[in-house]
Amino acid sequence: MNLLLQVCFSFLKIGAFSFGGGYAVLSFIQREVVDGHGWINPADFVNIVAIAEMTPGPIAVNSSTFVGYNLFGIGGGIICSLCTLLIPFCLSLLVSIYFSKFKDSPALKNALSGIRPAVIGLIAASCLSVAKISITSVYSLLFFGVALFMVWRCKINPIITLATCGGLGALFYGVILPVLRA
């Protein structure tokens, strides 16, 4: 199959199964673009997640844009992004039309009661997968702990947390660690 068609089909699948948002589908994206096809390496995948945290838009769209651009240039980035958005757009349109009719349905409420915890499980699996790639030393574990403490315990804005950890990372890895190793 033509590579562009393979990539488009993968992002159509990713878009179709993005229930719960990008974090819930993160492990699926990783299996498709890193493990399954090898279009990008694990480090680039973690970079996509980091970039997605700094830019507006879902992780799936940022991933499709990045992979499409890396493989085919600007046009590929646009095509892959559109493939990711096509099915969710159509499904959202259908749901918005029919949701008011079925919002009180016990069957729908029961289905959503099962789906919501499953989405949390998918997000946790994605977090563990990204952690295996990102936490490579006691220092990176320390940065993870600082970020977790700042956001969860101190309720500091995630953007401020990212900027703080970025600044501390530049200082630590660029100045302090080289001095300690010298």
C-alpha positions as CSV (number, residue, x, y, z in Angstrom):
1,M,0.0,0.0,0.0
2,N,1.2,3.5,-0.7
3,L,2.9,5.1,2.3
4,L,0.6,8.2,2.3
5,L,-2.5,6.0,2.2
6,Q,-1.1,3.9,5.1
7,V,-0.4,7.1,7.2
8,C,-3.8,8.5,6.3
9,F,-5.5,5.2,7.3
10,S,-3.7,5.1,10.6
11,F,-4.8,8.7,11.4
12,L,-8.3,7.9,10.4
13,K,-8.3,5.0,12.9
14,I,-6.7,7.3,15.6
15,G,-9.3,9.9,15.0
16,A,-12.1,7.3,15.1
17,F,-11.0,5.9,18.4
18,S,-10.1,9.2,20.1
19,F,-13.0,8.9,22.6
20,G,-11.9,10.7,25.8
21,G,-9.4,12.9,24.1
22,G,-5.8,12.6,23.1
23,Y,-4.5,11.3,26.4
24,A,-6.9,8.4,26.2
25,V,-5.7,7.5,22.8
26,L,-2.0,8.2,23.5
27,S,-1.0,4.5,23.7
28,F,-2.9,3.8,20.4
29,I,-1.0,6.6,18.7
30,Q,2.3,5.3,20.1
31,R,1.5,1.8,18.8
32,E,0.6,3.1,15.4
33,V,3.3,5.6,14.6
34,V,6.2,4.4,16.8
35,D,5.9,0.7,17.5
36,G,3.8,-0.5,14.6
37,H,5.2,1.5,11.6
38,G,8.3,3.1,13.0
39,W,7.5,6.4,11.4
40,I,9.0,8.3,14.3
41,N,11.2,7.2,17.2
42,P,10.2,7.0,20.9
43,A,12.0,10.2,21.7
44,D,10.2,12.1,19.0
45,F,6.9,10.7,20.3
46,V,7.7,12.1,23.8
47,N,8.5,15.4,22.2
48,I,5.1,15.4,20.5
49,V,3.5,15.0,23.8
50,A,5.6,17.8,25.3
51,I,4.8,20.1,22.3
52,A,1.1,19.2,22.5
53,E,1.1,20.5,26.1
54,M,2.5,23.8,24.9
55,T,0.2,24.3,21.9
56,P,-3.6,24.4,21.5
57,G,-5.2,21.4,20.0
58,P,-5.5,17.7,20.7
59,I,-2.5,15.4,20.9
60,A,-3.9,13.3,18.0
61,V,-4.0,16.4,15.7
62,N,-0.5,17.5,16.8
63,S,0.8,13.9,16.3
64,S,-0.8,13.7,12.8
65,T,0.6,17.1,11.8
66,F,4.1,16.2,13.0
67,V,4.2,12.7,11.4
68,G,2.6,14.0,8.1
69,Y,5.0,16.9,7.9
70,N,8.1,14.7,8.7
71,L,7.1,12.2,6.0
72,F,5.6,14.4,3.3
73,G,6.2,18.0,4.1
74,I,3.5,20.7,4.6
75,G,0.9,19.1,2.4
76,G,1.3,15.8,4.3
77,G,0.9,17.6,7.6
78,I,-2.4,19.1,6.4
79,I,-3.7,15.9,4.9
80,C,-2.9,13.8,8.0
81,S,-4.5,16.4,10.3
82,L,-7.6,16.3,8.2
83,C,-7.7,12.5,8.3
84,T,-7.5,12.7,12.1
85,L,-10.4,15.2,12.3
86,L,-12.7,13.7,9.7
87,I,-14.4,10.9,11.7
88,P,-14.6,12.8,15.0
89,F,-16.1,15.7,13.2
90,C,-18.8,13.5,11.6
91,L,-19.5,11.7,14.9
92,S,-19.7,15.0,16.8
93,L,-22.2,16.2,14.3
94,L,-24.3,13.1,14.6
95,V,-24.1,13.1,18.4
96,S,-25.1,16.7,18.6
97,I,-28.2,16.1,16.4
98,Y,-29.4,13.0,18.4
99,F,-28.0,13.6,21.9
100,S,-31.0,15.6,23.2
101,K,-33.3,12.7,22.3
102,F,-31.2,10.1,24.1
103,K,-29.6,12.0,27.0
104,D,-31.9,10.5,29.6
105,S,-31.7,7.0,28.2
106,P,-30.6,4.5,30.9
107,A,-28.7,2.5,28.3
108,L,-26.6,5.5,27.3
109,K,-26.0,6.4,31.0
110,N,-24.9,2.8,31.7
111,A,-22.6,2.8,28.7
112,L,-21.0,6.1,29.7
113,S,-20.6,4.8,33.3
114,G,-18.4,2.0,31.8
115,I,-16.6,4.1,29.3
116,R,-15.4,6.9,31.7
117,P,-13.4,4.6,34.0
118,A,-11.9,2.8,31.0
119,V,-10.8,6.2,29.6
120,I,-8.9,6.8,32.9
121,G,-7.3,3.4,32.5
122,L,-6.2,4.3,29.0
123,I,-4.8,7.6,30.2
124,A,-2.9,5.8,33.0
125,A,-1.4,3.3,30.6
126,S,-0.3,6.2,28.3
127,C,1.3,7.9,31.3
128,L,3.3,4.8,32.2
129,S,4.4,4.4,28.6
130,V,5.6,7.9,28.3
131,A,7.2,7.7,31.8
132,K,9.3,4.7,30.7
133,I,10.8,6.8,27.9
134,S,11.1,10.1,29.8
135,I,12.2,9.1,33.3
136,T,15.7,7.8,32.6
137,S,17.6,9.0,35.6
138,V,17.2,10.0,39.2
139,Y,17.3,13.6,38.0
140,S,14.4,13.2,35.6
141,L,12.5,11.4,38.4
142,L,13.2,14.5,40.5
143,F,11.7,16.8,37.8
144,F,8.7,14.5,37.6
145,G,8.2,14.8,41.3
146,V,8.6,18.6,41.3
147,A,6.0,18.9,38.5
148,L,3.6,16.5,40.2
149,F,3.9,18.4,43.5
150,M,3.5,21.8,41.8
151,V,0.3,20.8,39.9
152,W,-1.4,18.3,42.2
153,R,-0.5,19.6,45.7
154,C,0.1,23.3,45.2
155,K,-2.5,23.7,42.4
156,I,0.0,25.7,40.3
157,N,-1.1,26.3,36.7
158,P,0.4,23.6,34.3
159,I,1.9,26.3,32.0
160,I,3.8,27.8,34.9
161,T,4.8,24.3,36.0
162,L,6.2,23.6,32.5
163,A,8.0,26.9,32.3
164,T,9.5,26.4,35.8
165,C,10.7,22.9,35.0
166,G,12.0,24.0,31.6
167,G,14.0,26.8,33.3
168,L,15.2,24.5,36.1
169,G,16.1,21.9,33.4
170,A,18.2,24.4,31.5
171,L,19.9,25.5,34.6
172,F,20.5,22.1,36.0
173,Y,21.4,20.2,32.8
174,G,23.2,23.1,31.2
175,V,25.1,24.6,34.2
176,I,25.0,22.6,37.4
177,L,25.4,19.1,36.1
178,P,28.4,19.8,33.9
179,V,30.1,21.5,36.8
180,L,29.4,18.5,39.1
181,R,30.7,16.1,36.4
182,A,33.9,18.2,35.8
